[in-house]
Amino acid sequence: MINTIIFDLSEVYLHGVGGAGKHIQSKIKLSDNDLLIHELDQLLLGEITEDEYWNIISKRHSWQIPIDELKNAVRKNFQEIKGTRKIIEKLKQDGYKLGLLSNHAKEWVEYCEITYKYHQLFHETLYSYEVKLSKPNKKIFLLLLRKLKVKPQGCLFIDDSIKNIETAKNLGLNTIHFTSAFDLKKKLLKLKIRL
C-alpha cells in the first residue's frame, strides 16, 4: 500500500532550465544544449556557484551579455506546471507523506522557494547540491527514504526522467513517468489514489 509519494522538481512541479533561451533570444542565440553541459552537473552537485557556471559558458561562447541577464532568463523560466501544485496539496490533505527529490542548484532552489513557497508542501526535501549526489545514483534515493523513515515498497516516485524512474523501480519503489498534471491524475487513479 502506498503511503509516501516522492516528487521531482524540474519538469514535474516547475519548468526547469530547458527553454530559458527564449527569454534572451533578442540578445544571443541560446539553445538548451548550450546549458546542458558538464558544468551544469558541477553546479547541481554544488561544486561550482551559479556565477562560476555562467562565466564558464559565457567565455566558451564569447557572449557579450551581463551574467545577471543570463541568471534572470533562467529564473523567468521557473514557472509552475499547471495543475501539479493542486495535486500535491490534495495528496498532503489526504494524509500522504510527501517528499521532494531533485537535481538542482542552490541558488535556483533559493529563488524558487522564495517565489513559490513550495517546501511547505513536503515533509522532507533533498537536493543534489546538499549531498553531492544526483539522480539517477541510487544513493540519493536511499538518503531520502532514510529522511522520510519509509520503506521503498510503500513509496511512489514521480519523475519526468526515464533513467531516474528505472533506478527507483530497481530499488523497489512504485513509479509514475510524469508527462503532465492531467496524465498524472489518471495514473494516480489507476493506483487507487483518488484526488
C-alpha positions as CSV (number, residue, x, y, z in Angstrom):
1,M,0.0,0.0,0.0
2,I,1.4,3.4,-1.0
3,N,1.6,5.9,1.9
4,T,4.5,8.1,0.7
5,I,4.8,10.0,-2.6
6,I,8.1,11.5,-3.8
7,F,8.1,14.2,-6.4
8,D,10.8,15.5,-8.7
9,L,11.0,19.3,-9.0
10,S,12.1,20.3,-12.6
11,E,9.6,19.4,-15.3
12,V,7.2,18.0,-12.7
13,Y,6.4,20.9,-10.3
14,L,8.3,23.7,-12.1
15,H,9.6,24.2,-15.6
16,G,13.4,23.9,-15.4
17,V,16.4,25.2,-17.2
18,G,15.3,23.9,-20.6
19,G,13.6,26.7,-22.5
20,A,15.4,29.5,-20.8
21,G,16.9,30.6,-24.1
22,K,13.6,32.1,-25.3
23,H,13.9,34.8,-22.7
24,I,17.1,36.3,-24.2
25,Q,16.8,35.4,-27.9
26,S,16.9,39.0,-28.9
27,K,20.5,39.3,-27.4
28,I,22.1,35.9,-28.2
29,K,21.2,32.6,-29.8
30,L,20.9,30.3,-26.8
31,S,19.9,26.7,-27.2
32,D,19.1,24.3,-24.4
33,N,22.2,22.3,-25.4
34,D,24.4,25.3,-24.6
35,L,23.2,25.0,-21.0
36,L,23.2,21.2,-20.6
37,I,27.0,20.7,-20.3
38,H,29.4,19.2,-17.9
39,E,29.5,22.4,-15.8
40,L,25.8,22.0,-15.2
41,D,26.4,18.8,-13.4
42,Q,29.1,20.6,-11.3
43,L,26.6,23.3,-10.5
44,L,23.9,20.8,-9.5
45,L,26.3,19.0,-7.3
46,G,27.3,22.2,-5.5
47,E,30.9,22.1,-6.9
48,I,30.7,25.5,-8.5
49,T,28.5,28.5,-8.0
50,E,25.9,29.8,-10.4
51,D,28.1,32.8,-11.2
52,E,31.0,30.4,-12.0
53,Y,28.7,28.4,-14.2
54,W,27.6,31.4,-16.2
55,N,31.1,32.8,-16.5
56,I,32.3,29.4,-18.0
57,I,29.5,29.3,-20.5
58,S,29.8,33.0,-21.5
59,K,33.5,32.6,-22.0
60,R,33.1,29.4,-24.1
61,H,30.6,31.1,-26.4
62,S,32.1,34.6,-26.4
63,W,28.8,36.0,-25.2
64,Q,28.8,39.8,-24.5
65,I,25.9,39.8,-22.1
66,P,25.8,40.6,-18.4
67,I,25.7,37.5,-16.2
68,D,22.6,38.9,-14.4
69,E,20.7,38.8,-17.7
70,L,21.5,35.1,-18.1
71,K,20.6,34.4,-14.5
72,N,17.3,36.2,-14.9
73,A,16.5,34.3,-18.1
74,V,16.7,31.0,-16.2
75,R,14.6,32.4,-13.3
76,K,11.9,33.6,-15.7
77,N,11.6,30.0,-17.0
78,F,11.0,28.6,-13.4
79,Q,7.2,28.6,-13.7
80,E,4.8,26.3,-12.0
81,I,3.5,23.5,-14.2
82,K,-0.3,24.0,-14.3
83,G,-2.1,21.5,-12.1
84,T,0.8,19.9,-10.2
85,R,0.6,22.1,-7.1
86,K,-3.1,21.3,-6.7
87,I,-2.4,17.6,-6.9
88,I,0.4,17.9,-4.3
89,E,-1.8,19.9,-1.9
90,K,-4.7,17.4,-2.2
91,L,-2.3,14.4,-1.5
92,K,-1.0,16.1,1.6
93,Q,-4.5,16.9,2.7
94,D,-5.4,13.3,2.2
95,G,-2.6,12.2,4.6
96,Y,0.1,11.1,2.3
97,K,3.7,11.6,3.4
98,L,5.4,13.7,0.7
99,G,9.0,14.0,-0.3
100,L,10.9,16.1,-2.9
101,L,14.0,14.7,-4.6
102,S,15.7,17.0,-7.1
103,N,18.9,17.6,-9.0
104,H,19.1,21.3,-8.6
105,A,21.4,24.3,-7.9
106,K,21.4,26.0,-4.6
107,E,20.8,29.5,-6.0
108,W,18.0,28.3,-8.1
109,V,16.3,26.5,-5.3
110,E,16.6,29.6,-3.1
111,Y,14.9,31.7,-5.8
112,C,12.1,29.1,-6.4
113,E,11.4,28.7,-2.8
114,I,11.1,32.5,-2.2
115,T,8.9,32.7,-5.3
116,Y,6.6,29.7,-4.8
117,K,7.0,28.7,-1.1
118,Y,6.7,25.1,-2.1
119,H,8.8,23.5,0.7
120,Q,5.8,23.7,2.9
121,L,4.1,21.1,0.7
122,F,6.6,18.4,1.6
123,H,7.5,16.6,4.7
124,E,11.1,16.2,3.5
125,T,13.2,17.7,0.7
126,L,16.6,16.6,-0.6
127,Y,18.6,18.3,-3.3
128,S,21.7,17.1,-5.2
129,Y,23.8,20.1,-4.2
130,E,23.2,19.3,-0.5
131,V,24.7,15.9,-0.6
132,K,27.0,16.0,-3.7
133,L,24.9,13.2,-5.3
134,S,22.4,13.3,-8.1
135,K,19.8,11.1,-9.6
136,P,19.9,8.5,-11.0
137,N,22.5,7.5,-8.4
138,K,20.7,5.1,-6.1
139,K,22.4,6.6,-3.0
140,I,20.4,9.8,-3.2
141,F,17.2,7.8,-3.3
142,L,18.3,5.9,-0.2
143,L,19.2,9.1,1.6
144,L,15.7,10.5,1.1
145,L,14.0,7.2,2.1
146,R,16.0,7.4,5.3
147,K,15.0,11.0,5.9
148,L,11.3,10.1,5.4
149,K,11.7,6.9,7.5
150,V,9.9,4.8,5.0
151,K,10.5,1.6,3.0
152,P,10.6,1.6,-0.8
153,Q,7.6,-0.7,-1.2
154,G,5.3,1.9,0.3
155,C,6.6,4.7,-1.9
156,L,5.5,6.2,-5.2
157,F,8.2,8.1,-7.1
158,I,7.1,10.7,-9.8
159,D,9.7,12.0,-12.3
160,D,10.0,13.1,-15.9
161,S,13.3,11.2,-16.4
162,I,13.1,7.6,-17.5
163,K,16.7,7.0,-16.1
164,N,15.5,8.2,-12.7
165,I,12.3,6.1,-12.9
166,E,14.4,3.0,-13.7
167,T,16.6,3.5,-10.6
168,A,13.6,3.9,-8.4
169,K,12.0,0.8,-9.8
170,N,15.2,-1.2,-9.2
171,L,15.1,0.0,-5.5
172,G,11.5,-1.3,-5.2
173,L,9.6,1.9,-5.4
174,N,6.4,2.3,-7.4
175,T,6.8,4.8,-10.2
176,I,5.0,7.2,-12.5
177,H,6.7,8.7,-15.5
178,F,5.4,12.4,-15.5
179,T,4.3,14.0,-18.7
180,S,1.6,16.4,-17.5
181,A,-0.6,17.0,-14.4
182,F,-3.6,15.7,-16.3
183,D,-1.9,12.4,-17.1
184,L,-0.6,12.2,-13.5
185,K,-4.2,12.3,-12.2
186,K,-5.1,9.4,-14.5
187,K,-2.1,7.4,-13.4
188,L,-2.7,8.0,-9.7
189,L,-6.3,6.8,-10.1
190,K,-5.0,3.6,-11.6
191,L,-3.1,3.1,-8.4
192,K,-6.3,3.8,-6.5
193,I,-5.1,7.2,-5.3
194,R,-8.1,9.5,-5.7
195,L,-7.9,13.2,-5.9
